[in-house]
Structures are given as C-alpha cells and as structure tokens.
Amino acid sequence: MLRALVALLVALLVATAAPVPKGGGKSPVWKFGAYEYALPTWWGSVDADVPKDLKDWKDVSAYLHMKYGQDTGTKDTWKSALKAWAIYDRRSDGFPVYLAHCHKCGGEVQRAADIYAALYKLADTRKDKREWYQAYLAYCAGGCYELLKDTDEAATWYGRSAEHVGNRDQAIDYYAKESAKKAKELRAKK
C-alpha cells in the first residue's frame, strides 16, 4: 500500500513539474527585433490575446486596461497583460517596453530593470524615437533600481536619462528633468 502511494506521488510530481527547456536548459525565447525575451516558466499556462484589428498601441492599451484592470495588468492579471503585449509587439514590430512594465507590476522588479537596460542598449534601432527611448528607459531602469535599494545603479541610470535635459521634445525633457532631480537626491543621501 505504501509503495503504491509513493509511486502515485512520484507520478503526480513528474506530471506537474515544469517542463525542462530544450537546448541545454536555456529558456525558450521570443525575438523582438534584436531583443530576445526569455519566456517565463509560466508562459504556457497563461491565456492571452489581442484582437488583430487593434493596430495602434493606444488602442491595445485601452483594451488591456478594460480587460485586465490596467494596461500592465494588476497583481492578479499582469501575466496575461504581459503575454498580450508580447503578442501585439511581435505582430506590430513594436519595441517591447511593456514587457518590463508588466514584470514591474507583478513585483518582478529586477527582471523589469534588466529588460529596461537591455532595451536601452537597443534604442539606436528605433532611430526616429532613439532619444525618447534613451530618456524614458533610463528613467524606468533608475526607478526599478531605486525600488531594489541599489542607489548607485539607480543614480547611474537616472544620470543617463538626465543627459537629455533641454530636449525640444517636452516628454523627453520631462523624464530627463525628473531623472536629474532623482539622481541629485540619491547622491545627496550618500
């Protein structure tokens, strides 16, 4: 009887264990231009989609806000929102910034910081919006590192965004000025 119970428990554990990725233990990835996003282990267990008639990111944002409570999802729905953004960004050749936003919403702040940093390095691939992405992604990375209590790294990233103070684009200038303030505050605390 005990053997049968142990065998049943082992069978259940094996059946419910997360699949081991192929290729030497590396996680499967989705490519977004030059960026490779390692799929989380939960990826296959989450359902999400974006209607194909939604072509503009603002429409997708509104749709996801209505469906998941925010365009990044909530603590309970962020994984579905993330997967929906990934589907949309692959379909539209979008720059997958919302992947990081959703990870941050879900409490995976280090993963969000890593994504912001990786996308920052690829900002040149978005020539028409290079400066926007540099200022914004550096600001977002700084915010993540501040949440992680890594003040040196936060100040470094805020400093990168602050390089764009005085930009003619008001949005870029806004994030750059906010970053300059935050970097100054962090350095003053040392």
Number of C-alpha atoms within 10 A of each C-alpha: 6 7 8 9 10 11 12 12 12 12 11 11 11 11 10 9 8 11 9 12 11 9 8 7 8 11 15 16 12 14 13 17 14 10 16 14 17 12 14 11 13 9 13 10 9 13 11 14 14 18 10 11 8 14 13 10 14 11 12 20 18 14 17 22 16 12 14 18 17 18 24 27 23 17 14 11 19 24 26 23 31 27 22 23 27 25 19 22 20 15 13 15 11 17 20 23 20 23 25 27 24 27 23 20 21 19 12 14 22 17 16 25 25 15 24 28 19 16 23 22 15 18 19 14 14 13 11 10 11 15 20 22 24 25 30 27 28 29 28 25 29 30 22 25 23 20 13 14 11 12 19 16 17 28 25 19 25 33 23 22 31 27 17 23 19 13 16 9 12 11 13 21 21 18 23 28 23 15 31 21 14 21 23 13 12 15 13 8 7 7
